[in-house]
Amino acid sequence: MANAPTFAATRLDGQVALVTGGAGILGQLFCRALAEAGAQVAVVDLFEDAAKTAAADIGDACVGFGCDVSDPVSVQAAV
């Protein structure tokens, strides 16, 4: 992932980012870039195991959650 986007000019220290579809290819790139910029990242995906695996791969700034974004109850639980 050498070509992952970065937020070099913008620091996100103390901020929290919630990325839906976070276990997918693009989602992981966004999660990694946000974490590198200093954000705490919630990696959210329909498949909880995939979200947790992606979060573990990215690092300590990430936590994985399972969530069906088409279900308001699931979204409320994730937030």
C-alpha beads as a LAMMPS data file, in Angstrom:
LAMMPS data file: protein, C-alpha beads

79 atoms
78 bonds

1 atom types
1 bond types

-500.0 500.0 xlo xhi
-500.0 500.0 ylo yhi
-500.0 500.0 zlo zhi

Masses

1 110.0

Atoms # bond

1 1 1 0.000 0.000 0.000
2 1 1 2.850 2.341 -0.792
3 1 1 0.537 4.624 -2.777
4 1 1 -2.017 5.054 0.006
5 1 1 -3.381 8.583 0.366
6 1 1 -1.944 10.641 3.194
7 1 1 -3.069 13.711 5.075
8 1 1 0.396 15.205 5.500
9 1 1 -0.866 18.779 5.855
10 1 1 -3.757 17.873 8.149
11 1 1 -3.288 16.315 11.554
12 1 1 -6.276 14.579 13.083
13 1 1 -4.912 14.026 16.576
14 1 1 -7.734 13.715 19.099
15 1 1 -10.326 13.110 16.387
16 1 1 -12.369 9.963 15.753
17 1 1 -13.187 8.699 12.261
18 1 1 -15.812 6.059 11.522
19 1 1 -15.273 4.410 8.128
20 1 1 -18.082 2.262 6.739
21 1 1 -16.947 -0.468 4.395
22 1 1 -13.676 -0.266 6.286
23 1 1 -12.650 -3.867 5.600
24 1 1 -12.786 -3.413 1.827
25 1 1 -9.822 -2.426 -0.306
26 1 1 -10.600 1.301 -0.434
27 1 1 -11.921 1.334 3.113
28 1 1 -8.644 -0.051 4.434
29 1 1 -6.705 2.614 2.532
30 1 1 -8.855 5.356 4.042
31 1 1 -8.561 3.838 7.527
32 1 1 -4.789 3.584 7.269
33 1 1 -4.442 7.183 6.024
34 1 1 -6.695 8.508 8.793
35 1 1 -4.755 6.548 11.435
36 1 1 -1.443 7.832 10.055
37 1 1 -2.831 11.366 10.355
38 1 1 -3.451 10.744 14.057
39 1 1 -7.141 9.838 14.188
40 1 1 -8.597 7.012 16.214
41 1 1 -10.411 4.938 13.584
42 1 1 -13.511 2.784 13.859
43 1 1 -13.306 0.243 11.038
44 1 1 -16.949 -0.649 10.369
45 1 1 -18.044 -3.400 8.012
46 1 1 -20.980 -5.752 7.541
47 1 1 -18.604 -8.608 8.324
48 1 1 -17.351 -8.120 11.885
49 1 1 -14.461 -10.591 11.581
50 1 1 -13.172 -8.761 8.494
51 1 1 -13.469 -5.397 10.262
52 1 1 -11.533 -6.664 13.283
53 1 1 -8.851 -8.229 11.078
54 1 1 -8.447 -5.005 9.072
55 1 1 -8.239 -2.955 12.274
56 1 1 -5.583 -5.263 13.711
57 1 1 -3.574 -5.071 10.477
58 1 1 -3.666 -1.274 10.466
59 1 1 -2.602 -0.818 14.069
60 1 1 -3.433 0.273 17.585
61 1 1 -5.309 3.386 16.431
62 1 1 -8.055 1.207 14.930
63 1 1 -10.923 -0.837 16.341
64 1 1 -13.143 -3.069 14.193
65 1 1 -16.925 -3.322 14.483
66 1 1 -19.588 -5.229 12.616
67 1 1 -22.494 -3.083 11.437
68 1 1 -25.273 -3.305 8.865
69 1 1 -25.596 0.330 7.756
70 1 1 -29.042 -0.393 6.294
71 1 1 -30.310 -1.162 9.830
72 1 1 -30.762 1.902 12.084
73 1 1 -30.476 -0.200 15.250
74 1 1 -27.145 -1.639 14.073
75 1 1 -25.872 1.846 13.200
76 1 1 -26.884 3.238 16.591
77 1 1 -25.088 0.370 18.327
78 1 1 -21.904 1.048 16.318
79 1 1 -21.918 4.756 17.070

Bonds

1 1 1 2
2 1 2 3
3 1 3 4
4 1 4 5
5 1 5 6
6 1 6 7
7 1 7 8
8 1 8 9
9 1 9 10
10 1 10 11
11 1 11 12
12 1 12 13
13 1 13 14
14 1 14 15
15 1 15 16
16 1 16 17
17 1 17 18
18 1 18 19
19 1 19 20
20 1 20 21
21 1 21 22
22 1 22 23
23 1 23 24
24 1 24 25
25 1 25 26
26 1 26 27
27 1 27 28
28 1 28 29
29 1 29 30
30 1 30 31
31 1 31 32
32 1 32 33
33 1 33 34
34 1 34 35
35 1 35 36
36 1 36 37
37 1 37 38
38 1 38 39
39 1 39 40
40 1 40 41
41 1 41 42
42 1 42 43
43 1 43 44
44 1 44 45
45 1 45 46
46 1 46 47
47 1 47 48
48 1 48 49
49 1 49 50
50 1 50 51
51 1 51 52
52 1 52 53
53 1 53 54
54 1 54 55
55 1 55 56
56 1 56 57
57 1 57 58
58 1 58 59
59 1 59 60
60 1 60 61
61 1 61 62
62 1 62 63
63 1 63 64
64 1 64 65
65 1 65 66
66 1 66 67
67 1 67 68
68 1 68 69
69 1 69 70
70 1 70 71
71 1 71 72
72 1 72 73
73 1 73 74
74 1 74 75
75 1 75 76
76 1 76 77
77 1 77 78
78 1 78 79
